[in-house]
Amino acid sequence: MSILSKEKNGGTPAIQIEGVHKKFDDYIALNNLSLEVSRGEIFGFLGLNGAGKTTTIKMLLAMLKPTSGKLYMLGEKVDAGNYKLWDKVGYLEEATFYPDLTVVENLDIARRMQGVPDKDSVNRVIYKLGLEPHKQKKAKNLSLGNKQRLGLAKAMIHNPEILILDEPINGLDPAGVAEIRNMLYGLAKNFGVTVFISSHLLEELSKVSTRIGIIHNGHLVKEVAMDKLEQSLQKNLVVNGRDKHALKEVLEEHGYEFEETIDGYIKLTDDHAADSPERLAELLVKSNQPPTLLRVITEDLEGYFLRTIGMTRGNI
Ligand SMILES: Nc1ncnc2c1ncn2[C@@H]1O[C@H](COP(=O)(O)OP(=O)(O)OP(=O)(O)O)[C@@H](O)[C@H]1O
């Protein structure tokens, strides 16, 4: 591949954050944060409230300077004075609009505020976001999903290559989340747009992202591709029997480690027990303690998130 065509196809990553620290007086908000997002990815940036998501986004947008470390977008150093770069970046914090103006009118205002001279950019973004059937409707009369589309259209009026979204899905109902997913997938797949989207909800983020990075105490603690997430979820074997005391004795005798769950079942804490539940079933039957319940329980996404950041439900 020639250098030219490599560059055209996005030889450099869309976003690179290298060893960034951010201190507010003595408080360390970001602690050696590094991450990379490839072009065309939908990267979910997940963290509890206060983990450092907004601080990171403000740095990507050059609204804050890192105490140390480097940030690049599209191969260029992030710098408030680099207007060429800002032409290629869109940002959405919250979908706002003039309720009594139509979709076209709202977008034309956004176009002028962004300093985009080409009036056709309004129609182009309407097409990109599937707002054509609604373009003459007043913004206040749009469905929630189409209001989200209008918000995204405003952030994309200048045809950016990177779209940065700060918590746009928190509080949306499942239909709203599905709308956002379809829009973002379309933008990434059909137009090669890179999306960086933050949230504190893994459940929602997992539905729209192609990869997730988990930030905790200002540090990236885990990255996981969405198609690998299922494999990362912990699986536990849960058993119960008529004589729980005797059942526990059998487990102890055979070296199984376990704990009792809140609802009174016995959960095997050995990671591999869930791989072969039939072995345990056979043992219990042979020991005259046939199980009344034997089930593999897969951790839910919230459980995975909390385990990854070293917390359990109830202590956040
Ligand atoms: N200007 C500031 N001065 C002092 N501390 C700050 C400042 N901005 C952010 N912080 C602190 O840095 C930490 C990270 O904040 P940040 O807003 O990046 O978190 P977040 O992950 O975006 O959380 P949320 O989901 O609540 O927005 C928080 O403890 C916050 O109080």
The ligand as an SDF file (V2000), in Angstrom:
LIG
                    3D

 31 33  0  0  0  0  0  0  0  0999 V2000
  -12.1600   22.0310   37.7780 N   0  0  0  0  0  0  0  0  0  0  0  0
  -12.0510   21.0970   38.7150 C   0  0  0  0  0  0  0  0  0  0  0  0
  -11.4950   21.3680   39.9060 N   0  0  0  0  0  0  0  0  0  0  0  0
  -11.3530   20.4070   40.8550 C   0  0  0  0  0  0  0  0  0  0  0  0
  -11.7300   19.1150   40.7050 N   0  0  0  0  0  0  0  0  0  0  0  0
  -12.3000   18.7810   39.5370 C   0  0  0  0  0  0  0  0  0  0  0  0
  -12.4920   19.7450   38.4850 C   0  0  0  0  0  0  0  0  0  0  0  0
  -13.0640   19.0980   37.4330 N   0  0  0  0  0  0  0  0  0  0  0  0
  -13.2450   17.8100   37.8080 C   0  0  0  0  0  0  0  0  0  0  0  0
  -12.7780   17.6190   39.0680 N   0  0  0  0  0  0  0  0  0  0  0  0
  -12.7950   16.3480   39.7980 C   0  0  0  0  0  0  0  0  0  0  0  0
  -12.1390   15.3580   39.0200 O   0  0  0  0  0  0  0  0  0  0  0  0
  -12.7970   14.1110   39.1340 C   0  0  0  0  0  0  0  0  0  0  0  0
  -13.1780   13.6060   37.7610 C   0  0  0  0  0  0  0  0  0  0  0  0
  -14.2520   14.3930   37.2870 O   0  0  0  0  0  0  0  0  0  0  0  0
  -14.9570   14.1540   35.8870 P   0  0  0  0  0  0  0  0  0  0  0  0
  -15.9680   15.2410   35.7080 O   0  0  0  0  0  0  0  0  0  0  0  0
  -13.9340   13.9950   34.8310 O   0  0  0  0  0  0  0  0  0  0  0  0
  -15.6680   12.7500   36.1390 O   0  0  0  0  0  0  0  0  0  0  0  0
  -16.7040   11.9780   35.2340 P   0  0  0  0  0  0  0  0  0  0  0  0
  -16.1790   10.6120   35.0660 O   0  0  0  0  0  0  0  0  0  0  0  0
  -16.9910   12.7560   34.0120 O   0  0  0  0  0  0  0  0  0  0  0  0
  -17.9740   11.9330   36.1390 O   0  0  0  0  0  0  0  0  0  0  0  0
  -19.5070   12.2980   35.8250 P   0  0  0  0  0  0  0  0  0  0  0  0
  -20.0890   11.0660   35.2260 O   0  0  0  0  0  0  0  0  0  0  0  0
  -20.0390   12.6010   37.1810 O   0  0  0  0  0  0  0  0  0  0  0  0
  -19.4990   13.4990   34.9150 O   0  0  0  0  0  0  0  0  0  0  0  0
  -13.9900   14.3280   40.0530 C   0  0  0  0  0  0  0  0  0  0  0  0
  -13.6470   13.9060   41.3490 O   0  0  0  0  0  0  0  0  0  0  0  0
  -14.1940   15.8300   40.0110 C   0  0  0  0  0  0  0  0  0  0  0  0
  -14.7380   16.2950   41.2300 O   0  0  0  0  0  0  0  0  0  0  0  0
  1  2  1  0
  2  3  1  0
  2  7  2  0
  3  4  2  0
  4  5  1  0
  5  6  2  0
  6  7  1  0
  6 10  1  0
  7  8  1  0
  8  9  2  0
  9 10  1  0
 10 11  1  0
 11 12  1  0
 11 30  1  0
 12 13  1  0
 13 14  1  0
 13 28  1  0
 14 15  1  0
 15 16  1  0
 16 17  2  0
 16 18  1  0
 16 19  1  0
 19 20  1  0
 20 21  2  0
 20 22  1  0
 20 23  1  0
 23 24  1  0
 24 25  2  0
 24 26  1  0
 24 27  1  0
 28 29  1  0
 28 30  1  0
 30 31  1  0
M  END
$$$$
